[in-house]
Amino acid sequence: MRNQGLGSWPARRVRSGPHRAALLGEHGAVSYADLYLRVTRLAHALRGLGLGRGDRIAYLGPNRPSFVESLFAAHTLGAVFVPLNTRLAVAEVDHQLRDCRASVLIYSAESAGVVADLTAPPLLVAVDGGVDGAHDYESVVRAAPDDPIDEPVGHDDAALILYTSGTTGSAKGVTLTHGNVIWNCLNTLVELDLTRDEVTLVSAPLFHVAALNMTLLPTLLKGGAAVLMPGWDVDACFDLIERHRVTWMFGVPTMFADLARSSRWAAADLSSVRSLLAGGAPVPLPLIRTYQERGLEFLQGFGLTEAAPGALILSAEMSTAKAGSAGVPHFFSDVRLEHSATGDAVGEILIEGPTVMPGYWERPEATAAVLSEDGWLRTGDVGRVDEDGYFSIVDRIKDMYISGGENVYPAEVEAQLLEHPDVAECAVIGVPDGRWGEVGRAFVRTRPGAVPDRDGLIGFLTGRLARYKIPKTVQFVEDLPRTASGKIHKQALR
């Protein structure tokens, strides 16, 4: 095949197991043969709508077969797939569509309200009902031909644009190539030892790089079955594990804590589960022990979107002995610390290897700030490494905090708060929270004569930011602490 990228995977899978289940869930079972047929037809349909090589095809919706079909159809054409976060506000979706200059937006009924309010939407394709003027997804798929498409695609061609909030207040598009994703999948197969009989529960949203690149795609590469969960629900998770005999899943620590706190935990049939992978935030030792007491392998990982995303992994057998560690580098990745001139034991974590992005979408300055000339990626995280080569995350250079597995960048929140006419100055930090790990706290200095109004500020941010980015508490202050250079001293606030 001339297509050496992700778009060739459905055709390659059909050669060795056409009748094996590829996707499972509320939609029923989709075989690899069915997946290939629908992907091919959708690719023809998108080509008929004027889409082709290099065009950006955006998707907005939950974990359903249409997400998987759209991804592979885009890559069949040599186009770039742009999965959008379903939790974003209208203004944020607008920005990302404009930034990547998307040619088409495929969306589900759950997102129809957001799409209807977009200021200048691209060509629209509605999966299951939508706004006026949108093409109907099923109609265009059924009407399209099914003859093979073999567009030349190489490993260096762009495959994905995944938006990650920027510390300067606006989202940046991380460009990942087909090679980046393929090497990350290979790392995952090596470290997790996935099998052809794997039944993977895709419980995290597929617009997240870990759900997509470390859960769904490695499973399909190996020829296993992916159980698609449209949204997180504890009872549904237990039900799906029992019904489909799930063998492994990925989740953020909040999800695993939800399962362990459920009244169903003690009696749930988890006998099919072989291993669990947690990422997105540090995993508390008591939670690890809770799963180990059930006889479950519990692995932890560290990575970031810019590395596609895997960088470090802590195996199940070392999860207690090295509790608090982020693990060792993935097989095909290299990780090192860049120490400061003072010779401190800690340093910034740097990553190098075939999973590292070529750069941010059309942001050469932002790319140059994190990628060295010899290919090392600056993570913005400070860590240390022990005598056995295990890395631990000490602190973040950036002010980003993690709430329920979602990255929140204070500068983005602060930029919106400063739009309020009563706000003269503000600073946002992450503070500990028993359920979400961290939540936002805003320190606000109001303009003279303004009456402090916490509910008014929260209401102002509603609709401008995703809910998880909105601070849970607001503290009004007469002044904000500053460093010698005049910058707001966030460590003093913490």
Secondary structure by P-SEA (a helix, b strand, c coil): cccccccaaaaaaaaccccccccccccccccaaaaaaaaaaaaaaaaaacccccbbbbbbccccaaaaaaaaaaaaacbbbbbbcccccaaaaaaaaaaacccbbbbcccaaaaaaacccccbbbbccccccccccaaaaaaaccccccccccccccccbbbbccccccbbbbbbbcaaaaaaaaaaaaaaaccccccccccccccccccccccccaaaaaabbbbbccccccaaaaaaaaaacccccccccaaaaaaaaacccccccccccccbbbbccbbbbaaaaaaaaaabbbbbbbccccccccccbbbccccccccccccccccccbbbbbbcccccccbbbbbbbcccccccccccaaaaaacccccccccccccccccccbbbbbccccccccccccbbbbaaaaaaaaaaccccccbbbbbbbbccccbbbbbbbbbcccccccaaaaaaaacccccccccccbbbbbcbbbbcccccccccccc
